[in-house]
C-alpha cells in the first residue's frame, strides 16, 4: 500500500494556503475521536449500572456490599466524573491536532499510550458490554497512534507548523 507523497515547504516564497490533511492523519485523528466516543459510552453505562459496579467491587475486595459506606460510592462517582473531565481534555487536544498542531499530536500519543497501559490488567468489568468497549478502545488507540506516526502525517504536521509560523511573521 502506497501513501501519497506529502509536499514539503522549501525556503523562498511562501504559500499560506493550508495543505490538505493526508488520509493517515485524518484516519488517525478519527480513531482517537472514536475512542473518545467509546469512552463516553462506557462512562454512561457505568453510571447507569453504578450499584452493580460497586457490588462486584465489594465482592472482589472480600467485603460485604452492604458494608460499603457512602465514601466508596462517592469515590467511584468522583473517579467516573474525572474520567469525563479527562475526555473533555482529550477532545480539546484532538481539536488542536485536527488544526495541525504537532504538540497536540504528541499529547494524543501520550494519552493513547496511557490508555494502552490499561491492557496490562486486562478487561475485567462487571458488565460484559464494558469489556467489549474496552477492547474496542484499545484497538482504536493503537490505530490512532500508528497512523499519526506515519510519514504522511509527520510531513503534514511539520508543514502546518511551518505555515502557521510563516503567517505569524
C-alpha positions as CSV (number, residue, x, y, z in Angstrom):
1,X,0.0,0.0,0.0
2,X,1.5,3.3,-1.0
3,X,0.8,6.6,0.7
4,X,0.7,9.8,-1.2
5,X,3.8,11.9,-1.1
6,X,3.4,14.9,1.2
7,X,4.5,18.2,-0.2
8,X,7.1,19.9,2.0
9,X,7.8,23.6,2.0
10,X,11.1,24.9,0.6
11,X,12.7,28.2,1.6
12,X,11.6,31.1,-0.6
13,X,8.2,32.5,-1.4
14,X,5.6,31.0,0.9
15,X,2.0,29.9,0.1
16,X,-0.1,30.4,3.2
17,X,-2.8,28.1,1.9
18,X,-3.2,25.1,4.3
19,X,-2.2,21.8,2.8
20,X,-4.8,19.1,2.6
21,X,-4.7,16.7,5.5
22,X,-3.4,13.3,4.4
23,X,-5.6,10.3,4.9
24,X,-3.3,8.9,7.6
25,X,-3.7,12.0,9.7
26,X,-7.5,12.1,9.1
27,X,-7.9,8.4,10.0
28,X,-5.6,8.6,13.0
29,X,-7.5,11.6,14.4
30,X,-10.8,9.8,13.6
31,X,-9.6,6.8,15.6
32,X,-8.8,9.0,18.6
33,X,-12.2,10.6,18.3
34,X,-13.9,7.2,18.0
35,X,-12.0,6.1,21.1
36,X,-13.3,9.1,23.0
37,X,-16.9,8.4,21.9
38,X,-16.4,4.8,23.1
39,X,-15.1,6.2,26.5
40,X,-18.2,8.4,26.9
41,X,-20.5,5.4,26.1
42,X,-18.6,3.3,28.7
43,X,-19.0,6.1,31.3
44,X,-22.7,6.3,30.6
45,X,-23.0,2.5,31.1
46,X,-21.0,2.7,34.3
47,X,-23.2,5.5,35.7
48,X,-26.3,3.6,34.7
49,X,-25.1,0.4,36.5
50,X,-23.3,2.0,39.4
51,X,-24.9,-0.3,42.0
52,X,-23.7,-3.4,40.1
53,X,-20.2,-2.0,39.7
54,X,-20.0,-1.3,43.4
55,X,-21.4,-4.7,44.4
56,X,-18.9,-6.5,42.2
57,X,-16.0,-4.3,43.5
58,X,-17.1,-5.1,47.1
59,X,-17.2,-8.9,46.4
60,X,-13.8,-8.7,44.7
61,X,-12.4,-7.0,47.7
62,X,-13.9,-9.6,50.0
63,X,-16.2,-7.1,51.7
64,X,-20.0,-7.3,52.2
65,X,-21.6,-5.0,49.6
66,X,-23.9,-3.7,52.3
67,X,-20.9,-2.7,54.4
68,X,-19.9,-0.1,51.8
69,X,-20.2,3.3,53.2
70,X,-21.0,6.5,51.2
71,X,-17.3,7.0,50.8
72,X,-16.9,4.2,48.3
73,X,-19.9,5.4,46.3
74,X,-18.6,9.0,46.4
75,X,-15.0,7.9,45.3
76,X,-16.5,5.9,42.4
77,X,-18.5,8.8,41.3
78,X,-15.5,11.1,41.6
79,X,-13.4,8.7,39.6
80,X,-16.0,8.4,36.9
81,X,-16.5,12.2,36.8
82,X,-12.7,12.6,36.5
83,X,-12.9,10.3,33.5
84,X,-15.4,12.5,31.8
85,X,-13.3,15.6,32.5
86,X,-10.3,13.7,31.0
87,X,-12.5,13.0,28.0
88,X,-13.2,16.8,27.6
89,X,-9.5,17.5,27.8
90,X,-8.8,14.9,25.1
91,X,-11.4,16.5,22.9
92,X,-9.7,19.9,23.2
93,X,-6.3,18.3,22.4
94,X,-7.9,16.5,19.5
95,X,-9.3,19.8,18.1
96,X,-5.8,21.3,18.2
97,X,-4.3,18.2,16.5
98,X,-7.0,18.5,13.8
99,X,-5.8,22.0,13.1
100,X,-2.2,20.7,12.7
101,X,-0.6,21.5,16.0
102,X,2.2,19.0,16.5
103,X,2.3,19.4,20.3
104,X,-1.3,18.2,20.3
105,X,-0.4,15.1,18.3
106,X,2.3,14.3,20.9
107,X,-0.2,14.7,23.7
108,X,-2.5,12.3,21.9
109,X,0.3,9.8,21.7
110,X,0.8,10.1,25.5
111,X,-3.0,9.8,26.1
112,X,-3.1,6.8,23.8
113,X,0.0,5.2,25.4
114,X,-1.6,5.6,28.9
115,X,-4.8,4.1,27.6
116,X,-2.9,1.1,26.2
117,X,-1.1,0.6,29.5
118,X,-4.5,-0.4,30.9
119,X,-4.1,-3.6,28.8
120,X,-1.8,-4.9,31.5
121,X,-4.7,-5.5,33.8
122,X,-6.9,-6.8,31.0
123,X,-10.6,-6.3,30.8
124,X,-12.4,-7.4,33.9
125,X,-15.6,-5.4,34.1
126,X,-18.7,-6.4,35.9
127,X,-20.8,-5.6,32.8
128,X,-19.8,-7.6,29.6
129,X,-20.5,-4.6,27.4
130,X,-17.8,-2.7,29.1
131,X,-15.3,-5.5,28.3
132,X,-16.2,-5.2,24.6
133,X,-15.9,-1.4,24.7
134,X,-12.5,-1.6,26.5
135,X,-11.1,-3.9,23.8
136,X,-12.6,-1.6,21.0
137,X,-11.0,1.4,22.7
138,X,-7.6,-0.3,22.8
139,X,-7.8,-1.1,19.1
140,X,-8.8,2.5,18.3
141,X,-6.0,3.9,20.4
142,X,-3.3,1.7,18.8
143,X,-4.6,2.5,15.3
144,X,-4.6,6.3,16.1
145,X,-1.0,6.1,17.5
146,X,0.3,4.3,14.5
147,X,-1.5,6.4,11.8
148,X,-0.3,9.7,13.4
149,X,3.3,8.4,13.4
150,X,3.4,7.5,9.7
151,X,5.4,9.6,7.2
152,X,2.5,11.5,5.5
153,X,1.1,12.5,8.9
154,X,4.6,13.6,10.1
155,X,5.0,15.7,7.0
156,X,1.6,17.4,7.3
157,X,2.1,18.3,11.0
158,X,5.6,19.7,10.2
159,X,4.4,21.7,7.2
160,X,1.3,23.0,9.1
161,X,3.6,24.2,11.9
162,X,5.9,26.0,9.4
163,X,2.9,27.5,7.6
164,X,1.5,28.9,10.9
165,X,4.9,30.2,11.8
166,X,5.3,32.0,8.5
167,X,1.8,33.5,8.6
168,X,2.5,34.9,12.1
169,X,5.6,36.7,10.8
